[in-house]
Amino acid sequence: MQGKVEICGVNTAKLKVLKNEETVELLRRCKAGDRKAREDLISGNLRLVLSVIQKFTNRGENVDDLFQVGCIGLIKAIDNFDISLNVLFSTYGVPMIIGEIRRYLRDNSAVRVSRSMRDTAYKVLQAKERLINRNQKEPTIEEIAKELDLRREDVVFALDAIMDPISLYEPVYSDGGDALYVMDQVRDNKNTDESWMEHISLKEAISRLSERERHILSLRFFEGKTQIEVSAEVGISQAQVSRLEKSAISQIKKNL
C-alpha cells in the first residue's frame, strides 16, 4: 500500500485537497443541483477515502476494492450531508466511509453469524446511520438502543458479532523500533511458563512410579473409578488399592 501510487486508475500522488471554504461552497452548489460541483467534491475528497482505507489494508483485501467501496461511502456522505449544521464535512464523511467498508467486509467475511443476530446488526447499523444523518455525529450505544427500543447489551452483542476479525500479528503501536502486535497484549492464564513447567515435573514424577501404581492412579483420577471398582479390575483388595494410591501420591509430592 505504501509503495502504491495508482489505485483504480487514480494517481494518488496527484489527488486534489480541498480547503474547508471550497468544500462548503461546493456542498452548497451541490445541494442546489450542480452536478459539476458534486463531481468536484468527490474528486476533492478522494484523499479522505485513501486515508480511511489504510486502516483496513492489513486484512488481505484488495486495495482497489476497498477504495471503490470507500468512494461509495463518500458519495453517500455528500448526498446526505446537512449544510445547515455547523459541522466539518470530514467529521461526517469519515464514519460514513468506514461504515461502508465495514459493511463490505462483513458481507464478504468467512465468519458465519446467525440470521437473527445479523438482522439485529443490520437494524443497529441502519439506526446508527439515521442518527448520524440527524445529529451529524457518531451516536453512542445508549442512543442506538433507545432508537430501536433494544437493551444496550443486545446492541453491543450485535455489533460484536459482525465485527471484523483482527490478526494476532496486526501492529497496534510502533515508535520507530520494534512494533507492538495484538498478540503481545493477549494474556494466556492457562498455558503459562509456570503451568508448563509444572506439567513437565508432574509427568516426570509419575514416570518414576511402578506400572501398577500408574495404572491405579489412571483408573482412579482419569477414568473416575472408585477404589472398589479399581480393586475388582486390578485383582487386589480395596485396602491394598488405598495403600498403593496413598503411597503413589506421596512419592509424586516428594518428587515434585
C-alpha positions, 0 to 999 in steps of 0.5 A: 500500500505504501509503495502504491501510487495508482489505485483504480486508475487514480494517481494518488500522488496527484489527488486534489485537497480541498480547503474547508471554504471550497468544500462548503461552497461546493456542498452548497452548489451541490445541494442546489443541483450542480452536478459539476460541483458534486463531481468536484467534491468527490474528486476533492475528497478522494484523499479522505477515502485513501486515508480511511482505507489504510486502516483496513489494508492489513486484512488481505483485501484488495486495495482497489476494492476497498477504495471503490467501496470507500468512494461509495461511502463518500458519495453517500456522505455528500448526498446526505450531508446537512449544510445547515449544521455547523459541522466539518464535512470530514467529521461526517464523511469519515464514519460514513466511509468506514461504515461502508467498508465495514459493511463490505467486509462483513458481507464478504467475511468467512465468519458465519453469524446467525440470521437473527443476530445479523438482522439485529446488526443490520437494524443497529447499523441502519439506526446508527446511520439515521442518527448520524444523518440527524445529529451529524455525529457518531451516536453512542450505544445508549442512543442506538438502543433507545432508537430501536427500543433494544437493551444496550447489551443486545446492541453491543452483542450485535455489533460484536458479532459482525465485527471484523476479525483482527490478526494476532500479528496486526501492529497496534503501536510502533515508535520507530523500533520494534512494533507492538502486535495484538498478540503481545497484549493477549494474556494466556492464564492457562498455558503459562511458563509456570503451568508448563513447567509444572506439567513437565515435573508432574509427568516426570514424577509419575514416570518414576512410579511402578506400572501398577501404581500408574495404572491405579492412579489412571483408573482412579483420577482419569477414568473416575473409578472408585477404589472398589471398582479399581480393586475388582479390575486390578485383582487386589483388595480395596485396602491394598488399592488405598495403600498403593494410591496413598503411597503413589501420591506421596512419592509424586509430592516428594518428587515434585 
